[in-house]
Amino acid sequence: MLPPTDQLTFDIAIIGLGPVGATLANILGQYELSTIILERDPATYHLPRAVAFDDEVMRIFQSIELANEINAIVEVGAGAHFVDKNGKVLVNWARPQEVGPNGWFLNYRFHQPELEGILRKGLSRFSSVKTLLHREVCSLIEYEDGVDVEYKDLKTGKLDNIRAGFVIGCDGANSFTRNRIGRGFQDLGFHEPWLVVDVILKKHMPDLGPQSVHHCNPNRSATYVFLAGNRRRWEFRLKPEDDPIDISRPENVWSMLNQWIGPDDATLERAIVYTFHSSIAEQWLRGRLLIAGDAAHQTPPFMGQGMCSGIRDVFNLGWKLDRVFKGHASEDLLETYEIERKPHVKAFIDLTVKMGQLINTTASSLVSGTVSTAADEPQKLTQLRPTLGVGLSACRTEWTGQLFPQPRLQSGELLDDLVGRRSAILMRHEFLQQLPRQIIIKMEKLDIIAINDPATGIQEWFNNKGINAVLIRPDRYILGGARTVEEVDTLIKAF
């Protein structure tokens, strides 16, 4: 069925302009896909929600050419300690204060309204992207070749509609898009109400530094979080007898904060009870409807991975949509989105839930994947780097689904700045000489760049793995590896 002749049509409609939707819109803008964004709120929410992101997410911001602007508003995050009620450190989650393998620091702290402002301003670079604020989506009607999207202008009450090839719901935990897909959530076992308190310091307080502290106290769990600048956050687990309204009153909030801070030290910016959930939507895609971010999964905040996971979702999805619309792949490629991303995000949620259980008790053995040097020393928690679920792969698959690091090249340039939005074959320095001209021509036709840079970071990676080449996708994950020229040809054909 064709849309009416007066109906605007777009390749993609994005529902929701939070950090996940805005990042996706920037990605699609780079690919010059016609995109419309429908956002219910009239402006950016003025209070912080997410407060941290990691090096992989900064790498994604680099790919949409906004890393410099974002780097100017963030502070490098320190690690976290899990302490018992007597202050003894149970777990040490160190964050080295040096650039990591992704070319960025491991953790950043930020003020979400500032981040969203940069992402939204970035959309002005693209004539192919249209943003409509204060619009509420009312219906999604699917056809074989597209989706009719009806929406209401919440200022005037007027109804209007557009046609889109695909609709991506980045519309949060109460997602209209997910409800339209019609499947529920897989419950991962953590649902707890917590009081979230944000303050703005009036003066320098050196004891409230960048190190997060999780107070593991069965009586009343609490977490201190550095938010960057002069903002700080505390989170307190509610007891069954607590009244959410009463506990949020300023006098009760200051009473809970008094061991760290008082009204003379800071201004209370917000105190509100949120229920932290752990769950994953059972279905992320149906026909021409897809979901990402909180619409697809909900994560407690203890690892700072909620927003990060959503931004990884859309970086996985964006290049696949481009290949479909440019005719380089069938729509079947989109089926790999859910099967790759779901196990990856579940690994983060599972560890976050264990961290939440640890905060609520004093049993440090609850946290897996840690290293303990001695029985009386704290456990050490390291950065989690899960692989993608079993999706796209070719040739030697031992490293398939792993994120390839981002070293600096011999020129001083970061790897991703050279690769851009393309795929790349990275290889040992001398291996390029073995590739016949016809393979090089195939790569050029498919816009796959060949990189044999002698930079130590690349060559050491190949020396450690014992192979000669890998193909990395536009999202920087490895498709497969190769030892021979014939295997390189197989990698290229697979992509």
Salt bridges, closest charged atoms under 4 A:
ASP54 OD2 - ARG312 NH2 2.40
ASP55 OD2 - ARG385 NH2 2.68
GLU56 OE1 - ARG312 NE 2.72
GLU116 OE2 - ARG49 NH2 3.22
GLU116 OE1 - ARG120 NH2 3.88
GLU136 OE2 - ARG40 NE 2.95
GLU142 OE2 - ARG286 NH2 2.25
ASP145 OD1 - ARG163 NH1 3.19
ASP148 OD1 - ARG163 NE 2.61
ASP153 OD2 - ARG135 NH2 3.63
ASP187 OD1 - HIS191 NE2 2.63
ASP198 OD1 - ARG233 NE 2.63
ASP198 OD2 - ARG270 NH2 2.73
ASP242 OD2 - ARG220 NH1 2.69
ASP246 OD1 - ARG249 NE 3.27
ASP265 OD1 - LYS203 NZ 3.02
GLU269 OE2 - ARG231 NH2 2.96
GLU282 OE1 - ARG183 NH2 3.35
ASP313 OD2 - HIS297 NE2 2.60
ASP313 OD1 - ARG341 NE 2.70
ASP322 OD1 - LYS326 NZ 2.57
GLU331 OE2 - ARG288 NH2 2.86
GLU338 OE2 - LYS342 NZ 2.85
GLU340 OE1 - LYS320 NZ 2.72
GLU340 OE2 - ARG473 NH1 2.77
ASP350 OD2 - LYS346 NZ 2.84
ASP416 OD2 - ARG59 NE 2.59
ASP416 OD2 - ARG476 NE 3.42
ASP475 OD2 - ARG473 NH2 2.72
GLU487 OE1 - ARG396 NE 3.01
ASP489 OD1 - LYS442 NZ 2.82
ASP489 OD2 - LYS493 NZ 3.30
